[in-house]
Amino acid sequence: MPDLPPQPPAQEQVVSALADCGLQRAGLSISYDDDLQSNVVRIKVSAGGTDEQFACIRAATQYDMVSFEDAGQEKAYGAYVDALLRPEMIADARKQLAAIGKLEGMPVFGQFPDAASFFRAVETHCGVKQGSAFQETGPGDWSLLPQGGSSKNIERVTCLMGVLMAQEEDLSEKGLRFGFIGNAAPDVD
């Protein structure tokens, strides 16, 4: 019999675990989000959560998305989770790049004068025509354009995403935001 991943805890178990962290039950809610295909734990200000409880909150909600009513706390929690996951994400991305022969010579953001130069170098490194994979959609906003589903394009997208994820520098700290363009590209002047 194959090993199956552990089942996520029931909603009440998550609420109980959060209460054990010191949060007030009345300020907690959990609902399933069809778009995210995940439970979303919402922590209101009235729950009394603090930054010092982030480790406990993360342990209690490991399978679920977490959203804080307080924007500052939301941002701080996001940074906390990113810092936890970042080393593993970088290692995984580098492993994927090595597997497709694209780790050596990988562009490094800090070696370029601006974001556009960096993204063009990433495209070239991954065998994609410059300007065909990344598009600036606003100041500091960059999107990955659809590449199609052929096996060659899948490898290219693996490379493109791998190079971005393998950066030691946190690109968001450099003022860059990154997203995906779905069915249609945006109108850009």
N, C-alpha and C positions, 0 to 999 in steps of 0.2 A: 504494500500500500504506500503510495507516495506521501511524502511529508507535506502537509498543508501549512500555510502561514497561520499564525495564531488569530483567532477571531477577535475583532475589536470589542472592547467592553461595551456593555449596554449603557444607554444614556444615563440611567440612574446611578450606575457605578461611577461614571465620569463625574457627575455632580457630587457624589459622596466623596470621591477622591479630592475634588477641588475644595470642598468644605473642610476636609482634613488638612488642606494647605492653609486654612485660615480664612477662606473667602466665605461671604455670606450667601447662603442658598438663594435668598430672594433676589439677588442681583445676577443670577446665572440663568441662562437659557440655552437649550440645544435644539437645533432643528436640522433637518436634512435639506441640502441644497441640490436640486436636480442638475443644475448646470455644472457645479463643482464635483458632483457625485461623491459627496462627503458630508458628514455632519459638520456643522459650524457651531462652535461654542462661543456664545456672546457673553462678555463679562462687562456688566454695567459698573459705573462709578460706585453705585450703592453696594457692590460686592466687597468693596474695600481692598482690592488687590494692590500690591506694591511691587516694585521692581525686584525686591529681595525674594519674592515668591515665584519668580519666573522658572527656576529649575523645577520646583514642585508642580507648577502649572503645566510645564512641558511634559513631565512624567505622567501626569494625570490625563493629558489630552493627546498622547502620542499619535493616535490614529486620526485625530480630528483637526480641522482648521480652527484657529482661535482668532476672535475679533474683540477688540476692546472698544468700549464706548468713548473713552478718553483718547483723543488723537495722539497725544504725547506718549501715552503708555503703549498704544498700538505700534507706534514707530520704534519705541525702545524694545518691545518684545520681538518685533521683526528683526531688529539688529542682533538681539540675543540669539534667536534661532539661526540666523544667517551665520553668526560666528561659530555656533556649534557644528553646523553642517558644512561650512566652507572647506575645511581641510579634506574631508571625504569627497566632496564634489570635485575639488581640484585634482585629487589623486585619481578618481574615476575618469575624469575627462582626459587626463594625461595617458591613462591606460588605453582608452579608446583611440586616442590619436596615435599612440605607438602601434596599436594593432593594425591600423590602416597606413602606417608609414608616414605619418604627418606630424609627429612630435618634434623631430629635428627641424630646426629652422623656423619654428612657430613664431609668428609676429608677437611682439610684446608691446602692449599699449604705450608704456612709458618711453619707448624708443621712437615715437612718431610725434610730429609737431602738432597734430590735431586729430580729432576723431575720424574725419573723412579719410585722411591718409592711412590711418590704422585699418579702417574697414576695407579699403581698397586692397591693402596688403593681405588681409585675411582672405579676401576673395581670390586673389592671385595664388596664394599659398594652397588653397583648397581646390584649385583648378576650375574656378568659376570666372566667367568674364566680368571684368571690373564694372561695377554699377548694376549688375544683374541680380545680386543677392541681397544687398543692404541698401536701404533708402532712408534718408533723413526726412522725417515727417514733421519736424519742428525743432526749435532750438534744444539740442541735447537729446532729442527723441529719435531713435533709430528702430527700424523694423526689418525683419527678415521677410523677403518676398517669397511667394510660393515658388517651389522649384520642380514640382512634378514628382511622380512616384516611381520612376525607373530606378533600378538598382544602382546605377551610376549616380543619379541625383540623390538617392538616400545616403550614399557614402559621402557625397559632397556636403549635404546638410549635417551629417554626423561630424564632419571636419569643421564646418563653419561654427556650429554650436560648441564643439569641443574646444576650439581655440578661445572662444569667449569665456567658457566656463573654467578653462585652465589658467586664466590670468591670475597671477599672485595679487595684483592690485584689484581692489573692489571698484569696478567701473562706475557703480552708482555714486561712489564718493568723489568721482571725477566729474559729476554732473551729467552722466549718461543714463538714460532710461532706454530699455529695450523691450520690444514687443513683437508680435507676429501679425502679419496681414493674412486674413482668411481668404474668402472667396474673391474679393476684388481689391485691387490696390487703391489707396486713397488718391484724391486729386492733389497734386503738389505742383505749385507754380515754379 
